[in-house]
Amino acid sequence: MSSDGVLEDVVIRPLHDSDAEVLIDKLPFPNCKGRLWDWQFSGSGLSGKNQSLVLVVDNTICGFNGVMPVNAYVNGEATRLFWSCDFALEACYRGRGFGRALKHHLKNLHKNEMIASLGISDSAYQLLLTMGWVSSTVVKEFRREKFIPSLKGVVKCLIQNWNYIFYGAISVLTYCKRGGGEVSEQAQLPIAEEVDALWDKSKCQYEAIIARNYQYLSWKYTQHPLASSRYRYFLWRDRYGYLQSILIVREYDGGVDIVDYLGYKKDYQGKRKLIKFVLKSFSNKKIFRVLCSDLELQNVLRSCGFYRPNNNQRFVVWDKAGNASKLDWFIMAGDSDGELLAAARANE
C-alpha cells in the first residue's frame, strides 16, 4: 500500500541481464560493484545459472536479493547450497514488508534445498529467524596485532602472549610433530590435478563444507577482477612432496587476512606450520585477521598468539527439514560475498 492508500503493483522476478546497470545506479552498492557483477553472479565457480531476485514496485526496480549457487559436501553427499548475499532496498521501501516478501519468495524457489547467509546485519538476522532460518555453527574472528602503546594495547599484548605460551605448550605436549615436509609460498594455486586430488581425499572428514575444488578456488581468488594479485597461497607438502594443505591469504596495506583453507580437518601440526610461516612471511604487517568455525584451527591460532575480539559473525541456514543447522559447518571468510567485496574495496 502506498502512502496515499493506493494498492501498489508488486512483482518479484528473476534478475535480467539488463537489470544490472539500473540496480547498481539506484541501490546502495559500493563503487566497485559494477566491475564485480558478472564475475560474482555468473562466474565459472558457481553451480548453475544466476538465481538472484529483483523487486519491482509499480514497474520500478527498487530491491534486490543476490544469490550465489555453489556446490557443497554435506553428510558424505554432494549437494547444492544457495548463498543469499547482496540484499538491498531503496530507502523509501524499507520497513514495509518488502524485504520479508523477497526472502519468502527465495524460500519458495528453493524449498527442497539449502539457503545460507554469513555476516548479516542485526535487523536482517531478526527477520530471518522469524522466517525459519536457524543460527548455526559459530563463526569466530581471531586477530594478532603489533603492540600499540596504550592501555588497550597492553591488554591485547598480554592476552596474545598468554595464548602463545599456554596453547603453544599444549600443542607441544599433545600433538606429535610431523617428520619432514615443508611449507612454501607462491602467487598462484597449484595445478588443478593437485588441488582436486587434495579436495577428494579430505572432503570426507567434514560434516558440511563448501566444495573447495580447483574450479571454485580459481574463480574466487585467481580470477577476482580487482584483487587477484593480492592473494598468496601457502602450501604444506609432506616429505615425499605430496600436497597436504593450502592456506590462502590476502595482503592489504598494513595487514593480512587469512581467508581460506583446503586440507584435512584433523591436521593440527600442518595448520600450525602454515600459520607460523604466514606470520614470518608478513612480519612487517601490523594486524592479522582470521574468520573461521573450525575448532582445531581456532586452537592453532591461539597457540600462535592470536586473540578473540568480542564479536562473532552470524551464520544462518534454512532448509525445509531443519537438519542443515545441526551440522558442524566448516566456514571461513572466503566462503561469503563479504570477502570478495572487502578485497575489491581494499584494491580500489
N, C-alpha and C positions, 0 to 999 in steps of 0.2 A: 504494500500500500504506500503510495507516495504521500508527500506532506500535505497535499490538498485533498486527500481522500480518494484519489483515483487509483483503481487497481492496476498495478504495473504488470507488463508483459515480461515474464522471466523465463529465460531459456538457459539450460546448461548443456553444453555440447562439446565434442572433441575439438582439440586445437587444430586449426587450419594453418597451412604454411604462411598464408597472408596475414595471420594474426600477430605474428612476432613483432613487427615494426610498431603496430598500434599499442601492444602491451608494454613494450619497452619504453615507449614515449609517455604513456599515461600513468603507469603504475610505479610505485616507489622502489624500483630496482637500482642497484649500483651502476655507475657509469660503464663498467666493463661488461655488463650483461649481454650487450649486443654481439660482442666478439666471442662469447661463450655459448650462445644459444644453440646453434646447430650441433656443435660438438657435445654439449650436455644432453640434449634431448633426442639426438639421432645418431650418436656415436657407435663405433664398432663394438664397444664393450657391453652394450645394452642387450637385453634379451627380448627382442621383438620391437615392434613399431612404437612410436610415441603414444603414450596413454594420457597425456595431460588434458586438463579440462578448462573450459572458458565459461565465465558467467556473463550473460548478455541480458541487460535490462532495458526495455523499451528500445530495442535494436542498437543499443550502445554497449560495447565491451567495457566491463567495469570490474572484473575479477578473474583470478587465475589460480589454479592448483596444479603445480608442476608434478609430474610423476615420472620416475625413472625405473623401468623394469630391469631387474638383474637376476642372474642365476644364483641359487643358494643350495646348500647341502644341509639337510635337516633330518636328524634321526636316521642317518645312513642312506638317504634317498635324495636324488637331485630334484629340485623344485624351482619355482619362481617366487620372487618377492618383489613387491612394488614399493619403492621409496616414495612417500609423499613429501616433497621437498619444498620448492618455492611456493609460497602462499601469499597472495596479495589482493587487497580490495581497495578501491577508491575510498577516500576518507568518508564521503557522504553516505556510503553504503555499509559502514561498519556498525556493529551493534544492532542490526535489524534482521538477523537470522539468515543472511545470505551466505555467511561462512559455514554455518551449520548445513545449509542446503547443498553446498559444494561437497562437504565431507559425506553427507548422506548419499549423494549420487555416486561418489567414489566407492563407498561400501557396496552399493548395489551392483556396480560394474564388476567388482572382484569378490563377490560373495563367497566363492569357494577357494579363495586364495589368501595370501598374507599381505598385509599392508603395514609398513613401519615408518616411524619418524624419529629423528635424533636431533637434540639441541633445540627444542621448541620453546616458545615463549610461555609465560605464566597463563595468559588468557587462553592461548591455544591448548595448553595442557589440560586446563579445567574443562574446556569444551569437549576434547577427545575422550576424557574419562567418562563424561555423561553419555557419550555415544557408543560406549563399548570397548574402546581401546583400553589396554591394560598396561600399567607401568611394569616393565620387565627388568632384565639384567641391569644392575647398577654400573654405569659407566663413569669412572673416576678420572679426575685430572691430577697429574703429578708435575712438579716443577723442580728444577735445580737452578739456583741463581747465584751469581757472584755477590760477594759481600758488599752491602751498601752501608756506609757509616751513619746509622740511625738506630733507635731502639728497636724498631720493627726489623731492621736488617740484622741486628744482633740475635734476635729471637729466631729468625729464619736460619741463620748460620748455625745456631746451637742445635736446632732440630735436624738440619741436614747432616751435621757431624755425628749426632747421636744415631741417626738412621744408618749412616755409613759404618760406624763402629759396631752397633748392635746387630743389624741384619747382615752385615758383612761377616761377622763372626759366626752367625748361624749358618750362612752359606758354606763357610769353610768346614764347619763341624758336620753338617747334614748331607751335603752333596759331594760326591766323589768327583775329582777333577777328571776331565776327559783327556785322554792321551793324544798328543799330536794335533794336527789340523791348524788352520789359520783363518784369520779374518782379513778381508781385503775390501777396498773401496773402488767403485767405478761410476762413470757418468751415465751408463745405460743398464737396462736389465740384462741378465744373462740370456742366452739364446732360448727360443721358445721350447725346445725339447727338454732342456734342463728345468725350466720353470714348471712346465706341465707335469713332468715326472715327479717333482717335489710336491706339487699340489695333489696329485693322485695318491701318493704314499702317505701324506699327512692328514688329508681331509677326514679320514675315518676316526680320528681321535677327538673330533669336535661334535658336540650335540647339534649346534646350529651356527652356521658361518656363511658369509657371502663367498661365492666361488672366486678364489684368487688364482685363476689360470692366467696364462700369458696374455690372451686377448684382452681380458679385463684390466690387468695391471698396466699393460701397454697403453690402452685407451685412457686410463685415468691419469697416468703420470707422464709417460714419454710423449703422448700426443696432446697434452694440455696446451691450448693455443697461446697462453700468456706466460706460463711458468715452467715449461718442460726443462729448461736449463737449470732451474733451482733445485731439482730433485737429485739426490745422491742415493746410491744403492750399496749397502754393506752386506757382504756375503760371508757366511760361515761354511767352510768346507772341512771335511774330515781329513785325516792324514793320507787317505787314498785319493783325495781330490774330488770326492762326491759332494755335491751341494746339499747342505743340511738346513739352511735357513737364509732368509733375506730380510733385512730391515731397511725400510725406505724412510728417508728424512728429507725435509725441505729447509733450506737455509734462507734466511732473510736478514736484513740489516739488524745486527745486534743479537740475533737469536737463532735457534734451531727448533723446529717441530718434528718430532718422531711420529710419523703418520700411519705407517702400515707395517705388517709383519706377515711373512709367509714361512711356515715351518711347522715343526711338531709342537703339539700343545704341551707335552711334558719334555722340556729340554732346558732346565734351569741354567746349566753352565753355558750352553750355547747362547741363550738370550743375554746372559751376563757378559760374556765375551763381546758380543755385538754392542751392547750399551756402553761398556767401558772404552771400546775402540772409537765410538762416536764422540764421547766426551773428550778423548785425547785428540781426535782429528779436528775438533772445533773448540780447542781450549781457549781461543780468544773471544768466544761468544759470552754474552752476559746472562743469557737465560736459555734453558732447555725446557720444552713442554711436551707432555705425552698425555693422550686421552685413550684409555683402554678399560676393558671389562675383565681381562684375564688375570686371575688371582696370582698365578705364578709370575707373570710379567710385573705385576704390582710389587711383589716381594723383591724381585730383581732390582726394580727402580729404587726401592728403599735401601737396599744393600749398596747401591751406587750413590747414595747421598741425596736422593730426591725426597721432597716432602709433599704433603697433600694440602693445597689451599682449600678453603672452606666452601667448596662448590662442586656439584656433580652436573653431568649432562643428562637430561631426561631422554630416555629411550622407551618408546611405547609401541606396542604391536597390536594389530587387530587380525583375528581370524575367526571364522564362524564357530568353530568348535571350542575356541578359547584355549587351545593347547600351546600355541606358539609362545605365549608369555611365560610359560612354566619352564622353558628350556634355558640351558646355560649358553647364551649367545656370546660369540667372540666378536667384539665390536672395537674398532679403533677410529680415530678421527677421519681417516681416509675413506671410511665407508659412506659418509654422508656428503651432501652437497656443500656443507659448510666449509670443508677443507678446500674444495675446488674454487669456491668464491674467495676464501681467505688468501689462497695462493695468487689469484688474479689481482686482488687489491694490493697485495704486497709488491707486485711487479709492475704496477701502473706507473 
